[in-house]
Amino acid sequence: MKMLRTIVSSLPPVGLLVLQLSCGGDASGPGTSQATSIAPNSSTVTTAAPGTQVTELPSVLVSDVSGRPMTGVAVTFAVTTGGGSITGGSATTNSDGIATVGSWTLGAAPEGNTLTATSGTLPAVTFTACGTAIHTLGSTDNSQLSLTDCQLSGRFVDFYTVTLPTGGTYIFNQTSGSFDTFLDLFTSATELVGVNDDFGPIGTTDSRVKVIVPAGTYFVAANSFDVNATGNYSLASAASTTPVTNCEDVFVLGGISSPQALETTDCATNGFFSDEYVIFLNSGQSVTLSMTSTVLDSYLEIRRNGSSALLASNDDIDATTKNSQVTFTAAAGDFYIITAASKVAGATGAYTFAIQ
């Protein structure tokens, strides 16, 4: 787990794409109050394939000098770069002070799609859409980071859409001889799944994200550890049937059921073998973890990343089985480490790991 702990400090504080926010200024609004603030209500960075509509519609919040949302304020949305198009460009704030564009279809180019929202003389709020290329599972894409790319946490980034046909284990690798690579994987709703900076021996600059996830569409973000880094890189992916081993970081999501095994090559603590899984949970999010086996006396633990404090554990669901189950609610948004082990020292054998 040392690898995850060394990179997590550079992550955004929540498991979403980093947002660049704008607000402030003066403008006139209806009634006796005056609109003094216009700020993003939605993410200001979104993704979509060139020529398609973004799924998260840009929206803004208009408030008065006391911070109260204002109803009925006119807001104008307009495409500023990229050659895309919108509907519902002339919007009005609702009872919550929020105005939303009707739709936004990106231009044909993968970079440079921006949209602004203005109200009176208040400074404009700018939304950026990063075009996504298609990455086919099992293929290799050769590309480059450039000064015209979108940015993620201040780093240039290329986004790829990848479709995973079935639930299972998948591996993504980014390699480069030009810069220190950094790889992120997001759900189609831009929720963080997993990250990696350096994979392999000390001094390596390649990245690898191994995940166990449900079938679906995901975003791969190929970027760099250092800001403003540019250069050529390769992105490759593959399905895998290799079980979790060698104390590796394997990121997981809810909705999975995966056949695994405790082996002598797994993590070893005081003679007990274990596999470790990493999951990002938002504050208040609950998951139910289960470990079932006919040969192992299953045991589950969960800890917050970077902490040794045990947050939850379970040995036996009941007296009639060797299965374990834990329902856990996260107190804060962060990565959490799930340990799947046995109550018997030196025990090995097959089990099924699942998250609901």
N, C-alpha and C positions, 0 to 999 in steps of 0.2 A: 503493500500500500504506500510505500514511500513516494512512488511516482505521482500518485494522485495528490498527495498532500503538498508536494512541492509546487504544483501548478494551480491549485484551487484558489490561491490568493490573487491570481490574476483574472479570475472569472468575474462576470457581472454579479451583483448581489442577489439577483433572482435568476431563475432558469429561463430567461427570455433574451431575445436579441437586445443589445444595448441601444438605448434610446437617446437621441440628441434633442433636447428640449429647448423651446424658445417661448418667451412670454414677456408681458409688460407693455407700457405705453398708455396713451390716452385716446379716447374716441367718444363720440356721442352715442347714447342708446335711447330707447323709447322711454316715455314716462318721466318721472322726476329724478330717477337714478341715472348715473352715467357709467358707461362701460369703461373700465380702466385696465382690464386685463383680458388677454386672449391667450390660452395655453393649450397644448395638445391634450386631448382626452384619450386618444388611441396611441398606439406605437407610432413613432415618426419614421421608423425604418420597417419596411415590409418587403416581401418577396413575391415574385410571380414570374412565370415564363414570359419571354418577350411576345407581345401581341395578344396577351390574355389579361383578364381582369384580376385585380388583387382581391384576396379573400377578406382581409381586414380593412374595412373602409375607413379612410382618414376622417377624424372628427376633432372638434375643438370645444373647449369650455370657455364661455364668456362670463366674467364676473364684474361686480362693481367694486368700489374702493374698499368696502368692508369684506370683500371676499364672497359675497352672496351671488349665486348664479342668477343670470338675467334672462328673462323670457322675451322672445320676439325681436331679438337683435339680428340684423341682416349680416350674413357672412358670405363672402365670395370665394369660391374655390376655383383655381385656374392652373392649367398645366403650364409649367415654365420651361422645362427642357425635356427632351426625349421623344417629342412628337406623338405622345399618346393622346387619349381623349377621355372626357368625363361626361357624365350626365348629372343633373341636379347641382350645377355649379352655383346657382343662387339659392342659398339655404337660409333658414331662420332658426334661431335657437329655440329649443323646446322648453318645457317647464323646469327641466333640470339645468338649463343654460347650455345645452349641447346642440351643436349643429354638425350634420354629417353629410358628406358628399354622396350623391346617388350611386355612382360607380366610377371606377378608374381603370381604363384599359391601357396597358403599357404600349410604348412604341416598339419598333422592330429591333432596336439595338439593345444589348443586354445591360448597358450602363447608361447613366445620365438621365434617368427618369425622375423628375421632381414635380411636386405639386405644392402650391401655396394656398393658405387660407388667410384672408384679410377681413378686417372690419373697421370701417372708418379710417382713422390715421394711426391705429395701433400697428406696431411692427408685425410683419407677416410671420406666420408659423409655416415652416417648410417641412414637407414630407418627402422622403426618398424611397423609391422602389428599386430594389436590386433585382435585376433580371436573373433568372436561374437557367442554367444549361441542364440538359438531360444527361444523367450518368446511368448507363446500363449496368445492372448487376453482373459482375464477372468480367468487366472490361477494364481498360486502362485509358484515362484521359490525360493527355499532355497539354499543359497550358502554362500561363504565366500570371503572376501578380503584377499589376501596372498602376501607374499614377491615376488612371481613370476609373479604377475599381471602386466599389462601395467600401465602407469601412465598418469593422466590427471591433468594439473596444479600442478604437483608434488605430486598428491595423487594417491594411488592405485585404480584401477577401473576395473570393469567387464562391457563389452559391450553386449547388447542383441539386436537382430533384432526382431521387432514386425510388423506385417502386420495389418493395420486398414482397414477393408473391405469397409466402407462407410465414407463419410464425416460426422462429428458430434463431440460430446463431449466425451472426454476420460479422465480417472483419473489413474495416476500411483502413487503407494505408496511404499516407502522403509522404513523398520523398522529394528531396531537392538538393542540388549541389550549390545552390545560390544563397539560401537563407535557412534559418532555423524554423522548421515547419511547425504548425499548430493546427490541430484538427478538431472540429466540433460536429456533433450530430444533434439535430433538432427534429421534433415531430412536425407534421404539416401545420400545426397550430403554433409553431416556433417555441415550443417548450423544450428546454434543454434535456437531452438524454445522456450524452457523455462527451468527454473532452480528453485530449492527450497532447502533451508537448513532445517529450522525448521517449522513444521506445527502443530498448536494446542496451548495449554496453554504454558505460560512461563516456560521454563525448559525442554520442550520436545526435543527429539533428532531424531524424525521421520521426514521424508520428503514426500511431496506430490506435484505433478505437475498435474494441470488440464488444458486441452487444448481443443480448438475447431479448428480442422484441416481437410484438405481434405483427402480422401482415399489415401492409399499409404503405403510404407515401411519406417519405422523410426528406429533410434538407441536410445536405452535407456542406459544411463551410470549410473550404480550404484556405488557410491564411497563414500568418507567421507569428512567431513568439514576439518578435521585435516590431515596434511601430515603424511605418514608412519603408518596410522591406519590400523589395520587388525582385522578380526573377522567375526563371522557369521552374516548374515542378511537375510531378506525376501523381495522379490520384487513381488508386486501384481498389477493387472490392471483390469479395468472394463469400459465398455461403460456406459454413463450416459445420462439421459433425464432431469436431474435437471437443472433448469435455473440458470443463474448467480445470486448470492444473497449474502447477508451479507458482502458486500464490499470485496469479495475474489479476489485473483489474478487468472485471467484466461488468458492463453497465446493463441494467435491466429496467423494464417497464411493467406496469400492471397488465394483466391479461395474458400472461405467459404460463406455460407448463412445459418444463424441459427435463428430459432424462439426463441424469448426471451420475457421478460415482465418486466416492471417497477413495483416493489412491495414495500410495506411499510417496508420490511426487507432489502431493498437495502441501498446503501450509501445514506446519507441524509446531505445536505448542505443548510442551511437557508430555510428549508422546501421543497427543491427540491430533488426528488429521482433520483438516477442514477446507472448505471452499469459501471464497468471499465474493459477494455480489455488491454492486454499488448502485444506489438508486437516488435520483433527485426528487425530493418532496417539497412542495410548497407548505407554508405555515398553515396548519389546520387540516392538511391532507391526510387521509387514513388509508392504510393498506392492510390486507390480510395475507400473511406469508404462511406457506405450508411446506413441510418436508415429509414425504411418505416413503416407506421402505419395508420390505419383508425380511431384510437381513440385518439392518442397522437399527440400533436404538437411537432414533433421530433426535437432534437437539439444535435449536435455533437461538441466535442472539442478534441484537441490533444495537449499534452505537452510532453516534454522530461522527462524521468524518473529522479526524484530528483529535478526538477525545477517546480516552480509555474507559469512560463511564458507561456502564451497562444500562441501557434504557428499557429493554424488554427482553424476555427470554421464555422458552418453553421446552420442556422435556417430552412429556406425553400428553396428548389430547385427553385420553382416558386410560383406564387400566387394562383395556383389552387390546390395544395396538401399540406399535412402536413408533407411531407418527407424532409429529409436533406441529403446532400452529400458533402464530402470534398475530394479533391485531394491534396495529400501532398507529398513533396519530402524531404527526410531526409538530413540535412546538415552534419551529423556525424553518424558514426555507434554506435548505442546504443539502449536500450529499450525505447519505447515511450508508453505513457499512453493515451488510447482513452476513453473518457467519453461519454456515451450515456444517454441522459436525455430528459426532456421536458421543454418547455419554460413556462409551467404553474406550479406553486407551488402546491405540493401535488398530482400531476397527476399520475395515475397508469394505466396499461393496456398493451396489447400485441403489440409487434413490431418485425420486422425482421432486423437483423444486418448482413451486408455483406461486404466483402473486395475483391476487384479486383486489 
